[in-house]
Amino acid sequence: MLAYKSYVSKCVLGAEVIYVFCLVGGLLPWRSLRGIELHHALFETLPGFTWLTLGSVIWGAVMLAVFAIVFGAYMVWMHNSSLVK
């Protein structure tokens, strides 16, 4: 049986680390100008996100944490309920 708190907290931590890596990746000039614009545009598909304003970066982190909590809880529920005989 998986523990909700442990699994969900690891999902949130992983989502936040990847979020920061993706934000930093959008600042590095290792792609073409068109690729950078696409990267920024993909982030701006998050509701309320404007590229690299403090409020939107925090808002994006909060949204990803909520999504990770829902995802982690769902995965733990699916796993644990499939073990019941």
C-alpha positions in Angstrom: 0.0 0.0 0.0 1.2 3.5 -0.9 1.1 6.3 1.7 -0.8 9.3 0.5 1.3 11.9 2.2 4.6 10.5 1.0 3.6 9.9 -2.6 1.8 13.2 -3.0 4.6 15.2 -1.5 7.1 13.5 -3.9 4.8 14.3 -6.8 4.6 18.0 -5.7 8.4 18.2 -5.2 9.0 16.6 -8.6 6.6 18.9 -10.4 8.1 22.0 -8.8 11.7 21.0 -9.7 10.7 20.4 -13.3 8.8 23.7 -13.4 11.9 25.6 -12.2 14.1 23.7 -14.8 11.7 24.6 -17.5 11.6 28.3 -16.5 15.4 28.4 -16.5 15.5 26.6 -19.8 13.4 29.3 -21.3 16.1 31.8 -20.4 19.0 30.0 -21.9 19.8 30.9 -25.5 20.4 27.4 -26.8 17.6 27.4 -29.4 16.5 29.6 -32.2 14.5 32.8 -31.6 11.4 31.0 -32.9 12.0 28.1 -30.5 12.4 30.5 -27.5 9.1 32.3 -28.5 7.4 28.9 -28.7 8.7 27.9 -25.3 7.4 31.2 -23.8 4.1 30.7 -25.6 3.6 27.2 -24.1 4.1 28.6 -20.6 1.5 31.3 -21.4 -1.1 28.7 -22.0 -1.2 28.4 -18.2 -4.2 30.5 -17.1 -2.9 33.9 -15.8 0.7 33.3 -16.7 2.8 36.1 -18.2 6.4 35.3 -19.0 8.6 35.9 -16.0 6.5 38.2 -13.8 6.9 37.3 -10.2 3.2 36.9 -9.7 2.7 34.6 -12.6 5.7 32.5 -11.7 4.3 32.0 -8.2 0.8 31.4 -9.7 2.3 28.7 -12.0 4.0 27.0 -9.1 0.8 27.0 -7.1 -1.2 25.6 -10.1 1.3 22.9 -10.7 1.3 22.0 -7.0 -2.5 21.6 -7.1 -2.3 19.5 -10.2 0.4 17.3 -8.7 -1.7 16.8 -5.5 -4.7 15.7 -7.5 -2.5 13.5 -9.7 -0.7 11.9 -6.8 -3.9 11.3 -4.8 -5.5 9.7 -7.8 -2.5 7.4 -8.5 -2.3 6.3 -4.8 -6.0 5.6 -4.8 -5.8 3.6 -8.1 -2.8 1.6 -6.8 -4.2 0.9 -3.3 -7.7 0.1 -4.6 -6.3 -2.4 -7.0 -4.5 -4.3 -4.2 -7.8 -5.0 -2.4 -8.9 -8.7 -2.8 
